[in-house]
Each structure stands twice: as C-alpha cells, then as structure tokens.
C-alpha cells in the first residue's frame, strides 16, 4: 500500500447494507461514534447539531487518543476489523473494556448523511480527509481513496478526533432533549465519560445515565446481583443492575421491559424475553441488567446494530430461560407488594382491616376469602375507593353460604385477573331482596328457555343465533355483559379463513367479534348445532387469535384475543381433549357445545331459577 495515500478497501454492498440501511436513525449513529470515543479513551465528547441553514450538519469532537496517518490506513479505513482480536488486548490503555468489535460502526454515519470530514490529532500530528458516500459507491475495484486535506501537519492542538457530518438527511430540526434521552437509553457509561450536546452552539445538555428515567415515579426495586434470584443459573451472580416498577404504567414504550447491556452499551432493547405480553405487571416494569459475560464468550452473540442478542444459541437460551423465571418471580413479588400497600391504604382511609377479618375466618373460608380478595388488591387499575367498595361488599356478604358457594365457583373457573370484574357483577346479589328481582328472574329464565328451544330446533339461520348471542352475551361467558359487534374483524376473518371448499354441514354459521370490555378482543365462531368440534376446529380458532393479534393488536385497541368455538358436540379423540385443556388453561381458546352453554347459564343463574320457581309457586 502506498503510504502517501489513504485507501479504504470494501465491498460496495457492505456499505449499503451495513451503513446506509442498518443505521438509519440518528441516535443509533451517534451511539456508534460514542462507542469509538470510549474505545479511544476519550474523557470528553462535544456534539453540536446545526440546522440554521437548509444543509444540516453535525460536529462531533472527542479528546481521545486520535490517530496517525498510518493508523487511519491500517485501522480506521479497514472495514470489518475486529479490534479485540487484532490488538493484543481487549482493554484500552486506561483499562476500559473495548465496546467495538465488528469494525462496522464507522460506516454508520452514511446512514444519515452524504459526506463526512475526519480531523484527527495524535501526539501533535494532525491529519484530515473527506469521504463522500456517492463517490464511494461509484468507485471501482472495491477501493476508495478519500480526499486528503491535511497530512502529518505539526500542531500544538491536544490529541482527539473531530468528525464533521455534512448533508444530513433530515427534514425536521434537531431536538436536543429527545436526542439526549435516546442516547441515555443506549449506555450506562455517562458517569465515566462526559458527553455534552448543543444546538447551533447553545442550549448545552450534559447526558447522564439517569436521564432516561426522568419523570418516573418509582415504587419498588430489585438490585442485582441478588441471592434470591439465582435459580441455578451459572452467570446469575455476574449479572449487575436494577429492575424497578413505577406507581403508574410506563408511558415511554421504549422503556417497557428490561434492557440488557454489556461493557456499558445495550445489547438488547427493553424486552420480556419471549414471555407473552399479557401480564399487567409488564406495563409497570423497567430496568437495566449488565450481562458483560456475553462479550467474553467465543461466539459473537450481539447483533450488528446492538438491538438484540442472538437467542438461538445454547448460551443465550439459558440466559433467556433465567430471565423469564426472574421476571415471573419479580411479577409475583410486585403483586404482593402492591397488595400490601393497597391493604394498608384501605385500612387507614376506610377503616377496613382485611388482615383482621381473614384471621378470624376458619381455615377453609380464609383460603377462599384470600383467593377472591387478593386479585382486587393486586389489580393496579382498581383504585383504593373502588377496591374498598368491592372488598367491603365481599366481607358484608361472606357469611351467606350461597354467596360463598357462588364466589368459590367463580374463583375456581376464572383467572385471578378476571375476579375483580366478576365480584362487581356479584352485586346482583343485592337484587335478591329487592322488588325488581321477580322481573329480572323472569327475563333471564325466559332467555335461557328460548336458547334451549333454538338448540332443540337446530337453528341454522345466521341472524337468529348471531343476534341472540350478541344480545345475551352472558350465555357465552358471565364475564361478558355487553357485546359490541365489530363487523370489521368478522369480515377480516372470513376473508382470510374462507370455508368455500368445505361441505355445507361443516361450514360455520358466522363470526361474532367484540371488544366491549377493552383490552380483550372476543372472537366467537358459531358452528351449526350438529357440528362435531375436533382438533382441527380448535387449532383453527387458535390461528384466528394469533392472526388478529399479530396484525391488529395495539395498546389502544386490544392486547389479548380470546376465541370461543361453539358447536354441537365434542370429539372423543384424546389429542383434541389434551389441546382443549391446554388452550383453556392458557385462556386463549375455549370450546363450548350449545348444551354446555345452556348448562353453564343454568348453573350461574340457579338462584334466579330457584326464585323464579318460588314466584310461580306462590302465584
């Protein structure tokens, strides 16, 4: 190589795929430059975002070691150079663990700009050159010669490197506060390196590690390493960091979940590591865990843009399994702690001593009491006022044997998170002694009888069963008091899961979809009353849920899909039975026959039926 020239050797596709395409967001690009400065032992970094003219520009300067002309050729301009293996140590002169590994970060700038000028000083010798992405891509023989501006000039300036990023591809003005917070999310090193950003030379902001947490109202925290959370994982005691929960849901979507970092920089964005994101706990938790051992493994397990780990190796699968267990355990502790806080507030403000009440109950009744009250205490969406009302109602009626039986039945067949809503519904018990009970009993019994008649006559018309189940949705599930028919989702399912090729007897009658409760989209596939529900039917229903959640789920619409398949009878096949149990326990798919719906309705309304019979007997 001619030492009089600067030469970059490359594959043009590498520049496009790993520079222009992979690094398209400003904070990610700046983060790569900060990593380089860290590896160059810089103590101070100044970044000025300039947008006073139509052509935006960024001036990035550090006080690191700088580079000689030869080092520019042999290190900076070699694409894909692994500093950790090429150099004798993966530590800097100051003992910092090197962040850079793939030698691709220098390409990142071309994801946001057309041209850069690099000015570097080392030991009072200054060099500078310009690189232009259009010229790089046009160059032949996979070789590009940057335009040299200064070569080996003796200066009195201190060592360091300045990069002027020109022709920045950005329509909007720079927002320093947003950029600062975004950068704070990507590192845990800002207590060891001073990074100052400014906007057109003013309004300076010093980036801190804590900046990403500003405005958070912490409630509980878990510090690591932690002997409580080892679980046999070999690296558990090497994990350092903090997971904490807020008093209110995490408002920043990027902060929901737990970040993983290595050597002070993120290697996996906030995540729950494969756990289904249906737990209320997930909306309240955030934090960072340092997993530096990831960088010490032989295999490179970190994606090029450092947004995620490669979770397909034995090492990372073990880590993922540990993290899932950890989050579940912390979630359980969080629910317990929230419950204790709420319990104390109820005692202080409403004079309801839950502990005293449960302590006086017989053992078997105490277990039931806790089983139905704890979900109210643990539910963060139910405030003190409403919790006091629900729990007070339970305590008032708990001595009623029928009430306990009804509550026990609800607790046994429903998920804990559904119990508070059902306890509200149990306020219907108040009508037992009210004058309007007679009318209510008449109405519900007549509905059940009419439903029974539809089943006996094998109703085939779409409007009849569709509208009947829509109007009286409590027949499907006592939790569903209202069905707001959302035809859009029904139409989408019909279009994506057609049944034209099936025999007439095997085709569905219709779909019924509703999101009336908010957060949950209910999908009901109505089959004919002679249709036998089998393994194929239950798998198909599961696919409906996966399809809708993948395509249409948002925090503003629904985050969970519950599917019901209604038919005439169930297959006796053991595989079907096994899958029915699995999907029912997961809360994703429920298989019901019309007869089961009828019997369920009678069971849940037996007190109405008994009262109805009494009323008729006394007429």
C-alpha positions as CSV (number, residue, x, y, z in Angstrom):
1,X,0.0,0.0,0.0
2,X,1.3,3.5,-0.9
3,X,1.8,5.2,2.5
4,X,1.3,8.6,0.7
5,X,-2.4,7.8,0.1
6,X,-5.4,6.9,2.3
7,X,-7.2,3.8,0.9
8,X,-10.4,2.2,2.0
9,X,-11.0,-1.4,0.7
10,X,-14.6,-2.6,0.8
11,X,-17.4,-4.4,-0.9
12,X,-20.0,-1.8,-2.1
13,X,-22.8,-4.0,-0.8
14,X,-21.3,-3.8,2.7
15,X,-21.5,0.0,2.6
16,X,-25.1,-0.1,1.6
17,X,-26.4,-2.9,3.8
18,X,-24.3,-2.1,7.0
19,X,-24.1,1.6,6.6
20,X,-27.0,3.1,4.8
21,X,-29.7,0.5,5.6
22,X,-28.8,-0.7,9.1
23,X,-28.0,2.7,10.6
24,X,-30.8,5.0,9.6
25,X,-31.7,6.6,13.0
26,X,-29.7,9.5,14.3
27,X,-29.3,8.3,17.9
28,X,-28.0,4.9,16.8
29,X,-25.4,6.6,14.6
30,X,-24.2,8.9,17.3
31,X,-24.1,6.0,19.7
32,X,-21.6,4.3,17.4
33,X,-19.4,7.3,17.4
34,X,-19.6,7.5,21.3
35,X,-18.5,3.8,21.4
36,X,-15.5,4.7,19.2
37,X,-14.6,7.6,21.5
38,X,-14.9,5.4,24.6
39,X,-12.5,2.9,23.0
40,X,-10.1,5.7,22.2
41,X,-10.0,6.6,26.0
42,X,-11.8,9.9,25.5
43,X,-12.9,11.7,28.6
44,X,-15.0,14.4,27.0
45,X,-17.2,14.5,23.9
46,X,-19.0,17.5,22.4
47,X,-21.6,17.2,19.8
48,X,-23.2,20.3,18.1
49,X,-26.3,19.7,16.0
50,X,-26.6,22.6,13.4
51,X,-29.7,23.3,11.5
52,X,-29.6,27.1,10.9
53,X,-29.3,26.5,7.2
54,X,-31.0,24.2,4.7
55,X,-28.0,21.8,4.8
56,X,-27.9,20.3,8.2
57,X,-24.6,19.4,9.9
58,X,-23.3,17.7,13.0
59,X,-19.9,18.4,14.5
60,X,-18.7,15.6,16.7
61,X,-15.5,16.1,18.7
62,X,-13.7,14.0,21.4
63,X,-10.4,14.3,23.3
64,X,-9.4,10.6,22.8
65,X,-6.0,9.3,21.6
66,X,-6.5,10.4,18.0
67,X,-4.9,8.5,15.0
68,X,-1.8,8.8,13.0
69,X,-1.8,8.7,9.2
70,X,-0.7,5.0,9.3
71,X,-3.4,4.1,11.9
72,X,-6.0,5.7,9.7
73,X,-5.0,3.3,6.9
74,X,-4.3,0.3,8.9
75,X,-7.3,0.6,11.4
76,X,-9.9,3.2,10.7
77,X,-10.3,2.5,6.9
78,X,-10.3,-1.2,7.2
79,X,-13.9,-2.4,7.1
80,X,-14.7,-5.3,9.4
81,X,-11.6,-5.0,11.5
82,X,-12.1,-6.7,14.9
83,X,-10.0,-4.6,17.3
84,X,-10.3,-7.1,20.1
85,X,-8.6,-9.9,18.1
86,X,-6.2,-7.7,16.0
87,X,-4.9,-5.8,19.1
88,X,-3.1,-7.6,21.9
89,X,-5.7,-6.7,24.4
90,X,-9.5,-6.1,24.5
91,X,-8.8,-3.3,27.1
92,X,-7.8,0.3,26.4
93,X,-4.7,2.0,27.8
94,X,-6.9,3.3,30.6
95,X,-8.3,-0.2,31.4
96,X,-11.7,0.3,29.8
97,X,-13.3,-2.8,28.2
98,X,-13.5,-2.2,24.5
99,X,-17.0,-1.9,23.2
100,X,-16.4,-2.0,19.4
101,X,-16.0,-5.4,17.9
102,X,-17.1,-5.7,14.3
103,X,-15.3,-2.7,12.8
104,X,-18.5,-1.6,11.1
105,X,-19.5,1.4,13.3
106,X,-17.5,3.8,11.1
107,X,-20.0,3.1,8.3
108,X,-22.9,4.1,10.4
109,X,-22.6,7.8,9.6
110,X,-23.6,7.2,6.0
111,X,-27.0,6.0,7.1
112,X,-27.8,9.7,7.9
113,X,-25.5,11.8,5.7
114,X,-23.8,12.1,2.3
115,X,-20.3,13.3,3.4
116,X,-18.0,13.3,6.4
117,X,-14.8,15.0,7.2
118,X,-12.5,13.4,9.7
119,X,-9.9,15.6,11.5
120,X,-7.6,13.7,14.0
121,X,-4.6,14.7,16.1
122,X,-2.2,12.4,17.8
123,X,0.9,13.4,19.5
124,X,0.8,16.9,17.9
125,X,0.5,15.5,14.4
126,X,-2.7,16.4,12.5
127,X,-4.4,14.6,9.6
128,X,-7.7,15.1,7.9
129,X,-9.7,13.8,5.0
130,X,-13.1,13.8,3.4
131,X,-15.3,10.8,2.4
132,X,-18.4,11.0,0.2
133,X,-20.9,8.1,0.0
134,X,-21.8,8.7,-3.6
135,X,-18.1,8.6,-4.6
136,X,-17.6,5.5,-2.5
137,X,-20.4,3.7,-4.3
138,X,-19.1,4.8,-7.7
139,X,-15.5,3.7,-7.0
140,X,-14.1,0.7,-8.9
141,X,-12.2,-2.4,-7.8
142,X,-13.8,-2.1,-4.3
143,X,-11.2,0.5,-3.5
144,X,-11.8,4.1,-2.5
145,X,-9.3,6.9,-1.9
146,X,-10.6,9.6,0.5
147,X,-9.7,13.2,-0.3
148,X,-6.8,14.2,1.9
149,X,-6.9,17.7,3.3
150,X,-4.1,17.7,5.8
151,X,-1.3,15.2,6.1
152,X,1.1,14.9,9.1
153,X,0.9,18.6,10.0
154,X,2.7,19.5,13.2
155,X,0.3,21.4,15.6
156,X,0.0,22.4,19.2
157,X,-3.5,21.1,19.5
158,X,-4.3,18.3,22.0
159,X,-5.0,14.8,20.8
160,X,-8.5,13.9,19.7
161,X,-10.8,13.3,16.8
162,X,-13.4,15.6,15.2
163,X,-15.9,14.3,12.7
164,X,-18.0,16.8,10.7
165,X,-21.1,15.1,9.3
166,X,-22.4,17.0,6.3
167,X,-25.5,16.9,4.2
168,X,-27.5,15.2,6.9
169,X,-30.7,13.6,5.6
170,X,-33.2,15.0,8.0
171,X,-36.3,17.2,7.3
172,X,-37.0,18.3,10.8
173,X,-34.9,20.4,13.2
174,X,-32.8,18.7,15.8
175,X,-34.5,18.3,19.2
176,X,-31.7,18.1,21.7
177,X,-33.7,16.8,24.7
178,X,-35.1,13.9,22.6
179,X,-31.6,13.1,21.3
180,X,-30.1,13.2,24.8
181,X,-32.7,10.9,26.2
182,X,-32.4,8.5,23.3
183,X,-28.6,8.3,23.8
184,X,-29.0,7.8,27.6
185,X,-31.1,4.7,26.8
186,X,-28.2,3.2,24.9
187,X,-25.4,3.4,27.5
188,X,-24.6,3.1,31.2
189,X,-21.2,4.9,30.8
190,X,-22.2,8.5,31.3
191,X,-20.8,8.6,34.8
192,X,-17.4,7.8,33.4
193,X,-17.3,9.9,30.2
194,X,-18.6,13.5,29.8
195,X,-20.9,13.9,26.8
196,X,-22.3,17.3,26.0
197,X,-24.6,18.1,23.2
198,X,-25.7,21.5,21.9
199,X,-28.0,23.0,19.3
200,X,-26.4,25.6,17.0
201,X,-23.7,26.2,19.6
202,X,-26.0,26.8,22.5
203,X,-28.5,25.2,24.9
204,X,-26.0,22.6,26.1
205,X,-27.2,19.4,27.7
206,X,-24.9,17.0,29.7
207,X,-26.1,13.4,29.2
208,X,-26.5,11.4,32.3
209,X,-27.4,7.7,32.9
210,X,-30.4,8.8,35.0
211,X,-31.8,11.0,32.2
212,X,-33.8,8.0,30.7
213,X,-35.6,7.6,34.0
214,X,-36.6,11.3,34.5
215,X,-40.3,11.7,35.4
216,X,-40.6,8.1,36.6
217,X,-42.2,7.7,40.0
218,X,-40.6,4.5,41.3
219,X,-42.4,2.3,43.7
220,X,-40.4,-0.9,44.2
221,X,-37.0,-2.0,43.1
222,X,-34.8,-5.2,42.9
223,X,-31.0,-4.8,42.9
224,X,-28.6,-7.3,41.3
225,X,-26.7,-9.5,42.0
226,X,-29.4,-10.9,44.3
227,X,-29.1,-14.3,46.1
228,X,-32.9,-14.6,45.9
229,X,-32.8,-14.9,42.1
230,X,-30.0,-17.4,41.3
231,X,-32.2,-20.3,40.2
232,X,-29.2,-22.4,39.4
233,X,-28.1,-20.2,36.5
234,X,-24.3,-20.2,36.3
235,X,-24.0,-16.5,35.5
236,X,-26.6,-15.2,37.9
237,X,-24.1,-13.7,40.3
238,X,-22.4,-11.9,37.5
239,X,-25.5,-10.0,36.5
240,X,-25.5,-6.5,37.8
241,X,-28.2,-3.9,37.7
242,X,-31.6,-2.8,38.8
243,X,-35.2,-3.7,37.9
244,X,-37.9,-1.4,39.2
245,X,-41.6,-0.8,39.0
246,X,-43.5,2.5,38.8
247,X,-46.6,3.7,40.6
248,X,-48.3,4.2,37.2
249,X,-47.8,2.5,33.9
250,X,-44.5,3.2,32.0
251,X,-45.5,5.9,29.5
252,X,-42.5,5.5,27.2
253,X,-42.9,2.4,25.0
254,X,-39.2,2.0,24.6
255,X,-38.7,1.7,28.4
256,X,-41.3,-1.1,28.9
257,X,-39.3,-4.2,29.9
258,X,-35.7,-4.8,30.8
259,X,-32.7,-3.7,28.8
260,X,-29.5,-5.8,28.7
261,X,-26.1,-4.2,28.4
262,X,-22.6,-5.3,28.0
263,X,-19.5,-3.2,28.6
264,X,-21.7,-0.2,29.2
265,X,-23.8,-0.4,26.0
266,X,-27.1,-2.0,25.2
267,X,-27.0,-5.4,23.6
268,X,-30.8,-6.0,23.8
269,X,-33.5,-3.4,23.8
270,X,-36.2,-3.4,26.6
271,X,-37.9,-6.8,26.4
272,X,-39.6,-9.6,28.4
273,X,-37.5,-12.2,26.6
274,X,-40.3,-14.3,25.0
275,X,-42.9,-14.0,27.8
276,X,-46.3,-13.3,26.5
277,X,-47.0,-9.6,26.9
278,X,-50.4,-10.0,28.6
279,X,-49.4,-9.5,32.2
280,X,-50.4,-6.2,33.8
281,X,-47.0,-6.3,35.5
282,X,-45.3,-5.7,32.2
283,X,-46.8,-2.3,31.8
284,X,-45.2,-1.1,35.1
285,X,-41.7,-2.5,35.0
286,X,-38.4,-1.2,33.5
287,X,-34.7,-1.5,34.2
288,X,-31.2,-2.4,33.1
289,X,-29.2,-5.6,33.7
290,X,-25.5,-5.8,32.8
291,X,-24.6,-9.1,31.2
292,X,-20.9,-8.5,30.5
293,X,-20.1,-12.2,30.3
294,X,-21.9,-12.2,26.9
295,X,-18.9,-10.3,25.4
296,X,-16.4,-12.8,26.9
297,X,-17.9,-15.8,25.0
298,X,-16.2,-17.1,21.9
299,X,-19.2,-16.7,19.7
300,X,-20.3,-13.2,18.7
301,X,-23.9,-13.2,20.0
302,X,-24.7,-9.5,19.6
303,X,-26.4,-8.1,16.5
304,X,-24.5,-5.6,14.4
305,X,-26.8,-2.7,15.5
306,X,-26.8,-4.0,19.1
307,X,-30.6,-4.1,19.3
308,X,-30.8,-7.8,20.2
309,X,-28.9,-10.9,21.1
310,X,-28.9,-14.0,19.0
311,X,-31.3,-16.1,21.1
312,X,-30.7,-19.3,19.1
313,X,-27.6,-20.5,20.9
314,X,-27.3,-22.7,24.0
315,X,-25.7,-19.9,26.0
316,X,-28.4,-17.3,25.2
317,X,-31.3,-19.8,25.6
318,X,-30.0,-20.5,29.1
319,X,-30.0,-16.7,29.7
320,X,-33.4,-16.3,28.3
321,X,-34.8,-19.1,30.4
322,X,-33.3,-17.5,33.5
323,X,-34.6,-14.0,32.6
324,X,-38.1,-15.4,32.1
325,X,-38.1,-17.0,35.5
326,X,-36.7,-13.8,37.0
327,X,-39.4,-11.6,35.5
328,X,-42.1,-14.1,36.7
329,X,-40.8,-14.0,40.2
330,X,-40.5,-10.3,40.3
331,X,-44.0,-10.0,38.9
332,X,-45.4,-12.2,41.8
333,X,-43.5,-10.1,44.3
334,X,-44.8,-6.9,42.8
335,X,-48.4,-8.1,43.0
336,X,-47.9,-9.0,46.7
337,X,-46.2,-5.7,47.5
338,X,-48.9,-3.7,45.7
339,X,-51.5,-5.6,47.6
340,X,-49.9,-4.8,50.9
341,X,-49.7,-1.1,50.1
342,X,-53.3,-1.1,49.0
343,X,-54.4,-3.1,52.0
344,X,-52.8,-0.5,54.3
345,X,-54.4,2.4,52.5
346,X,-57.8,0.7,52.8
347,X,-57.3,0.2,56.5
348,X,-56.2,3.8,57.0
349,X,-58.8,5.5,54.9
350,X,-61.8,3.2,55.0
351,X,-61.3,1.5,58.4
352,X,-61.5,-1.9,56.8
353,X,-58.9,-4.3,58.4
354,X,-58.6,-7.1,55.9
355,X,-56.0,-9.0,57.8
356,X,-58.1,-8.9,61.0
357,X,-61.1,-10.2,59.1
358,X,-59.3,-13.0,57.3
359,X,-57.6,-14.1,60.6
360,X,-60.9,-14.7,62.2
361,X,-62.2,-17.0,59.4
362,X,-61.9,-20.8,59.6
363,X,-59.0,-22.1,57.5
364,X,-61.1,-23.2,54.5
365,X,-63.0,-20.0,54.4
366,X,-59.8,-17.9,54.9
367,X,-58.3,-19.5,51.8
368,X,-61.4,-18.7,49.8
369,X,-61.5,-15.1,51.1
370,X,-57.9,-14.5,50.2
371,X,-58.4,-16.2,46.8
372,X,-61.2,-13.7,45.8
373,X,-59.9,-10.6,47.6
374,X,-56.2,-10.8,46.6
375,X,-56.9,-10.2,42.9
376,X,-58.6,-6.9,43.8
377,X,-55.6,-5.9,45.9
378,X,-53.2,-6.9,43.2
379,X,-55.0,-5.2,40.3
380,X,-53.3,-1.8,39.7
381,X,-56.2,-0.5,37.7
382,X,-58.6,-0.6,40.7
383,X,-58.1,2.4,43.0
384,X,-58.5,2.5,46.7
385,X,-62.0,3.8,46.6
386,X,-63.2,1.0,44.2
387,X,-61.2,-1.7,46.0
388,X,-62.7,-0.7,49.3
389,X,-66.2,-0.9,47.8
390,X,-65.7,-4.4,46.3
391,X,-63.9,-5.8,49.3
392,X,-66.4,-4.3,51.7
393,X,-69.2,-5.9,49.7
394,X,-67.4,-9.3,49.9
395,X,-66.9,-9.0,53.7
396,X,-70.6,-8.0,54.2
397,X,-71.9,-11.0,52.3
398,X,-69.3,-13.6,53.1
399,X,-71.4,-15.2,55.9
400,X,-74.0,-16.1,53.3
401,X,-73.4,-19.7,52.4
402,X,-74.9,-19.3,48.9
403,X,-72.6,-16.3,48.3
404,X,-69.5,-18.3,49.3
405,X,-70.5,-21.1,47.0
406,X,-71.0,-18.7,44.2
407,X,-67.7,-16.9,44.9
408,X,-65.9,-20.3,45.1
409,X,-67.3,-21.3,41.8
410,X,-66.1,-18.1,40.2
411,X,-62.6,-18.4,41.8
412,X,-62.2,-21.9,40.5
413,X,-63.1,-21.4,36.9
414,X,-61.6,-18.0,36.2
415,X,-58.2,-16.4,36.0
416,X,-57.3,-14.2,39.0
417,X,-57.3,-11.0,36.9
418,X,-60.9,-11.6,35.9
419,X,-62.2,-12.0,39.5
420,X,-62.5,-8.3,40.4
421,X,-64.8,-7.7,37.5
422,X,-66.9,-10.7,38.5
423,X,-67.1,-9.5,42.1
424,X,-68.6,-6.3,40.7
425,X,-71.2,-8.4,38.9
426,X,-71.9,-10.3,42.1
427,X,-73.5,-7.1,43.3
428,X,-76.5,-8.6,41.6
429,X,-77.0,-10.4,44.9
430,X,-78.5,-7.2,46.2
431,X,-81.5,-7.7,44.0
432,X,-82.3,-10.9,45.8
433,X,-84.2,-8.9,48.4
434,X,-85.2,-6.1,46.0
435,X,-88.6,-5.8,44.4
436,X,-87.3,-5.9,40.9
437,X,-85.8,-9.5,41.4
438,X,-89.0,-11.0,40.1
439,X,-88.7,-9.2,36.7
440,X,-85.0,-10.0,36.5
441,X,-85.6,-13.6,37.2
442,X,-88.4,-13.8,34.7
443,X,-86.3,-12.2,32.0
444,X,-83.2,-14.4,32.4
445,X,-85.2,-17.6,32.7
446,X,-87.1,-16.8,29.5
447,X,-83.8,-16.1,27.7
448,X,-82.4,-19.5,28.8
449,X,-85.6,-21.3,27.8
450,X,-85.6,-19.5,24.4
451,X,-81.9,-20.5,23.9
452,X,-82.8,-24.1,24.8
453,X,-85.5,-24.0,22.1
454,X,-83.1,-22.8,19.5
455,X,-80.8,-25.7,20.2
456,X,-83.6,-28.2,20.0
457,X,-84.8,-26.9,16.7
458,X,-81.2,-26.9,15.2
459,X,-81.5,-23.2,14.2
460,X,-79.5,-22.7,11.0
461,X,-80.2,-19.1,10.1
462,X,-77.3,-16.7,10.6
463,X,-79.2,-13.8,12.0
464,X,-81.1,-15.8,14.6
465,X,-78.2,-17.3,16.6
466,X,-75.8,-14.4,15.7
467,X,-78.2,-11.8,17.1
468,X,-79.3,-13.9,20.0
469,X,-75.8,-14.5,21.3
470,X,-74.9,-10.9,20.6
471,X,-77.9,-9.6,22.7
472,X,-77.5,-12.1,25.5
473,X,-73.7,-12.4,25.6
474,X,-73.7,-13.6,29.2
475,X,-74.8,-17.0,27.8
476,X,-71.3,-17.3,26.3
477,X,-69.5,-16.2,29.4
478,X,-70.9,-14.5,32.5
479,X,-68.0,-12.0,32.3
480,X,-69.3,-10.6,29.0
481,X,-72.2,-8.4,29.9
482,X,-72.2,-6.5,26.6
483,X,-71.3,-7.4,23.0
484,X,-70.5,-4.5,20.7
485,X,-70.4,-6.4,17.4
486,X,-67.3,-5.3,15.5
487,X,-68.1,-6.5,12.0
488,X,-64.7,-5.4,10.7
489,X,-62.9,-8.2,12.4
490,X,-65.6,-10.7,11.4
491,X,-65.1,-9.7,7.8
492,X,-61.3,-9.9,8.0
493,X,-61.5,-13.5,9.4
494,X,-63.9,-14.6,6.7
495,X,-61.7,-13.2,4.0
496,X,-58.5,-14.7,5.4
497,X,-60.0,-18.1,6.6
498,X,-62.6,-19.0,3.9
499,X,-64.6,-22.2,4.0
500,X,-65.8,-22.4,0.4
501,X,-64.1,-25.8,-0.1
502,X,-65.9,-27.4,2.9
503,X,-69.1,-29.4,2.9
504,X,-72.2,-27.4,3.8
505,X,-72.6,-29.2,7.1
506,X,-69.1,-28.3,8.2
507,X,-69.2,-24.6,7.4
508,X,-69.5,-22.1,10.2
509,X,-72.7,-20.1,10.6
510,X,-70.9,-16.8,11.4
511,X,-68.4,-14.9,13.4
512,X,-69.2,-12.7,16.3
513,X,-66.4,-10.3,17.4
514,X,-66.4,-7.7,20.3
515,X,-64.0,-5.5,22.2
516,X,-66.6,-4.1,24.5
517,X,-64.6,-4.7,27.7
518,X,-61.5,-3.0,26.2
519,X,-58.1,-4.7,26.1
520,X,-59.6,-8.1,25.1
521,X,-61.0,-8.9,21.7
522,X,-63.5,-11.7,21.9
523,X,-63.9,-13.8,18.8
524,X,-66.8,-16.3,18.7
525,X,-67.0,-18.8,15.8
526,X,-70.6,-20.1,15.6
527,X,-70.9,-23.6,14.2
528,X,-74.0,-25.5,13.5
529,X,-75.7,-27.3,16.4
530,X,-74.9,-30.7,14.8
531,X,-71.2,-29.9,14.1
532,X,-68.7,-32.0,16.0
533,X,-65.8,-29.9,17.4
534,X,-62.4,-31.6,16.8
535,X,-58.7,-30.9,16.9
536,X,-58.9,-29.1,13.5
537,X,-61.5,-26.7,14.8
538,X,-59.6,-25.8,18.0
539,X,-56.3,-25.2,16.1
540,X,-58.2,-23.0,13.6
541,X,-59.6,-20.9,16.4
542,X,-56.1,-20.5,17.9
543,X,-54.9,-19.3,14.5
544,X,-57.6,-16.7,14.4
545,X,-56.2,-15.3,17.7
546,X,-52.6,-15.3,16.5
547,X,-53.6,-13.7,13.2
548,X,-55.6,-10.9,14.7
549,X,-53.1,-10.1,17.5
550,X,-50.2,-10.1,15.0
551,X,-51.9,-7.8,12.5
552,X,-54.2,-5.5,14.5
553,X,-53.3,-5.5,18.2
554,X,-52.4,-2.2,19.7
555,X,-52.4,-0.7,23.2
556,X,-55.3,1.5,22.1
557,X,-57.5,-1.3,20.8
558,X,-56.7,-4.7,22.3
559,X,-53.7,-6.6,23.5
560,X,-55.3,-10.0,24.0
561,X,-57.5,-12.2,21.9
562,X,-59.9,-14.8,23.4
563,X,-61.5,-17.2,21.0
564,X,-64.7,-19.3,21.5
565,X,-65.8,-22.1,19.2
566,X,-69.4,-23.1,19.6
567,X,-70.7,-26.4,18.2
568,X,-73.0,-29.3,18.7
569,X,-70.7,-31.9,20.3
570,X,-67.0,-32.6,21.1
571,X,-64.7,-35.2,19.6
572,X,-63.7,-38.0,21.9
573,X,-60.2,-38.0,20.4
574,X,-57.5,-37.8,23.1
575,X,-55.4,-35.3,21.2
576,X,-58.4,-33.0,21.0
577,X,-59.1,-33.4,24.7
578,X,-55.5,-32.6,25.5
579,X,-55.4,-29.5,23.3
580,X,-58.8,-28.3,24.7
581,X,-57.3,-28.4,28.3
582,X,-54.1,-26.7,27.1
583,X,-55.8,-23.8,25.4
584,X,-58.4,-23.4,28.1
585,X,-55.7,-23.1,30.8
586,X,-53.9,-20.5,28.7
587,X,-57.1,-18.5,28.3
588,X,-56.7,-18.3,24.5
589,X,-59.3,-20.7,23.2
590,X,-62.5,-22.1,24.7
591,X,-64.5,-24.9,23.2
592,X,-68.2,-25.0,24.1
593,X,-71.1,-27.0,22.9
594,X,-74.6,-25.5,22.9
595,X,-75.6,-27.9,25.6
596,X,-72.6,-26.8,27.8
597,X,-73.6,-23.1,27.3
598,X,-77.1,-24.0,28.4
599,X,-76.0,-25.9,31.5
600,X,-73.5,-23.1,32.3
601,X,-76.2,-20.5,32.1
602,X,-78.4,-22.6,34.4
603,X,-75.6,-23.1,36.9
604,X,-74.6,-19.4,37.0
605,X,-78.3,-18.4,37.4
606,X,-79.5,-21.1,39.6
607,X,-80.5,-18.6,42.3
608,X,-82.7,-16.9,39.7
609,X,-84.2,-20.2,38.7
610,X,-85.0,-21.1,42.3
611,X,-86.5,-17.7,42.9
612,X,-88.4,-17.9,39.7
613,X,-89.9,-21.3,40.7
614,X,-90.8,-19.8,44.1
615,X,-92.5,-16.8,42.5
616,X,-94.5,-19.1,40.1
617,X,-95.5,-21.4,43.0
618,X,-96.8,-18.5,45.0
619,X,-98.9,-17.1,42.2
